[in-house]
Amino acid sequence: MLSQNSTPKIMFSLHIFEALARFTAISSEFFTLSFLVFSINVLLTITGKVFKAGTITGKFYKTHLHQHTVRLLKITLQLIGLSCYALYKLTEYTYNHRREILSTLNTARHQVGNLFTYKSPAPATAPATAPAIQPFYHLATQLQTLTNAQIRQQFSLKARTRKTHLIAYALATV
C-alpha cells in the first residue's frame, strides 16, 4: 500500500509528466510548422530561380533563335510535303507502267540467269542417223535454238517444264 507521504511525490511526478507531454506536443508542432515553412521557402526560391532562368532563356531564344527555328520548321514541312508528293507520283507511275516494268525486269532476270547456265558447244557435223530419224533430228536442233516460251507458243503447249521435255513434247506432236 501507498503511504501518505508518497502521494505528494506521485502527484508531483504526474504534473512533471504532464508538463513534459505538453512540451513535447508543442515542440513537435513547432518543428512541423518550421519544416513546412522551410519547405515552402525552398520551393519559392527554386520557383523564382527557374522563372528568372526561363525569362533569360526566352529573351535569348526570341532574340537570336526564333527566326531560325521557324524557318527550319517551315523547310522541314516543305521537304515532307515534297517527299510525299514524289512518293505519290512514283507510285502512280509504277502502277500505270507496271507491265513494261515487269517485262524489263523479266528480261534482265533471264539475261542474268543465262550468264550462269552452261551451253554446250554444238557438234560441227551432224552424226549419221537413220533416214527415218533424220527429219526429227533437224527439227530438234532447230528447237534447241528457241526459248522455252517460243516452243510453248509454237506448239500450243501449256506445261512449264525443262527445255528437253518441251522438245520431246513438241516432237511427239509432229
C-alpha positions in Angstrom: 0.0 0.0 0.0 1.0 3.5 -0.5 1.8 5.6 2.4 0.6 9.1 3.0 4.0 10.6 2.3 4.2 9.0 -1.2 1.0 10.7 -2.6 2.6 14.2 -3.0 5.6 12.6 -4.7 3.3 10.8 -7.2 1.3 13.9 -7.8 4.4 15.9 -8.4 5.7 13.3 -10.9 2.4 13.3 -12.7 2.5 17.1 -13.0 6.0 16.8 -14.4 5.0 14.1 -16.9 2.0 16.1 -18.0 4.2 19.2 -18.5 6.7 17.1 -20.5 3.9 15.7 -22.7 2.6 19.3 -23.3 6.1 20.5 -24.1 6.7 17.5 -26.4 3.4 18.2 -28.3 4.1 21.9 -28.6 7.7 21.4 -29.7 6.7 18.7 -32.3 4.1 21.2 -33.7 6.7 23.9 -33.7 9.2 21.7 -35.6 6.5 20.6 -38.0 5.5 24.1 -38.8 9.1 25.2 -39.0 9.8 22.4 -41.5 6.7 23.4 -43.6 7.8 27.0 -43.7 11.3 26.0 -44.6 10.0 23.7 -47.4 7.7 26.4 -48.8 10.7 28.9 -48.7 12.9 26.4 -50.7 10.1 25.8 -53.2 9.6 29.6 -53.6 13.3 30.1 -54.1 13.6 27.3 -56.7 10.5 28.6 -58.5 11.9 32.1 -58.6 15.2 31.0 -59.9 13.6 28.8 -62.6 11.3 31.7 -63.6 14.4 34.0 -63.9 16.3 31.4 -65.9 13.2 31.0 -68.1 12.8 34.7 -68.8 16.5 35.0 -69.7 16.4 31.9 -71.9 13.1 33.1 -73.5 14.6 36.5 -74.3 17.7 34.9 -75.8 15.6 32.5 -77.9 13.3 35.2 -79.1 16.2 37.5 -80.0 18.5 35.0 -81.6 16.9 31.6 -82.4 13.2 32.1 -83.1 13.5 33.1 -86.7 15.9 30.3 -87.5 13.7 27.7 -85.7 10.6 28.8 -87.5 12.5 28.8 -90.8 13.8 25.3 -90.1 10.4 24.1 -89.3 8.9 25.5 -92.5 11.7 23.9 -94.6 11.2 20.6 -92.8 7.5 20.7 -93.5 8.1 21.6 -97.2 10.5 18.7 -97.6 8.0 16.3 -96.0 5.3 17.6 -98.4 7.6 17.2 -101.4 8.6 13.7 -100.4 5.0 12.7 -100.0 4.2 14.1 -103.5 7.2 12.4 -105.1 6.2 9.1 -103.5 2.7 9.5 -104.8 3.9 10.3 -108.3 6.3 7.3 -108.2 3.5 5.0 -107.0 1.3 6.3 -109.8 4.0 5.9 -112.5 4.8 2.4 -111.2 1.1 1.4 -111.3 0.5 2.9 -114.8 3.6 1.3 -116.3 3.6 -2.0 -114.3 3.5 -4.2 -117.4 6.5 -2.6 -119.1 8.4 -2.6 -115.8 7.6 -6.3 -115.3 8.8 -7.2 -118.8 12.0 -5.2 -118.3 12.7 -6.9 -115.0 11.9 -10.4 -116.5 14.3 -9.7 -119.4 17.1 -8.6 -117.0 16.4 -11.7 -114.9 16.6 -14.0 -117.9 19.9 -12.3 -119.0 21.4 -12.8 -115.6 20.2 -16.4 -115.5 21.7 -17.1 -118.9 25.1 -15.9 -117.6 25.1 -18.7 -115.1 23.9 -21.6 -117.3 26.3 -23.8 -119.3 25.7 -24.1 -123.0 27.5 -27.0 -124.6 29.0 -26.3 -128.0 27.1 -27.7 -130.9 28.7 -30.6 -132.8 30.5 -29.5 -136.0 28.9 -32.2 -138.1 25.6 -34.0 -137.7 26.0 -37.6 -136.7 25.0 -40.2 -139.2 21.4 -41.2 -138.4 18.9 -43.4 -140.0 16.8 -41.8 -142.7 13.5 -42.0 -140.6 15.1 -40.1 -137.7 16.8 -37.5 -139.8 13.8 -35.1 -140.0 13.3 -35.3 -136.3 16.9 -34.6 -135.6 16.9 -31.4 -137.7 13.6 -30.3 -136.0 15.2 -31.0 -132.6 18.3 -28.9 -133.4 16.1 -26.1 -134.7 14.0 -26.2 -131.5 17.2 -26.2 -129.4 17.9 -22.6 -130.5 14.4 -21.4 -129.4 13.5 -20.3 -125.9 11.0 -22.2 -123.8 8.3 -19.6 -124.3 8.7 -19.7 -128.1 8.5 -23.5 -128.1 5.3 -23.5 -125.9 3.8 -20.8 -128.2 4.7 -22.6 -131.5 3.3 -26.0 -130.4 0.5 -24.7 -128.1 1.9 -26.4 -125.0 0.8 -25.3 -121.6 3.3 -27.1 -119.4 6.2 -25.2 -117.9 9.0 -27.7 -117.8 12.6 -28.1 -118.9 13.6 -27.4 -122.5 14.4 -31.0 -123.2 11.0 -32.1 -122.1 9.4 -29.4 -124.2 11.3 -30.5 -127.2 10.2 -34.1 -126.5 6.6 -33.0 -126.3 7.0 -31.0 -129.5 8.5 -33.9 -131.3 5.7 -36.2 -130.1 3.0 -33.8 -131.5 4.6 -33.8 -135.0 
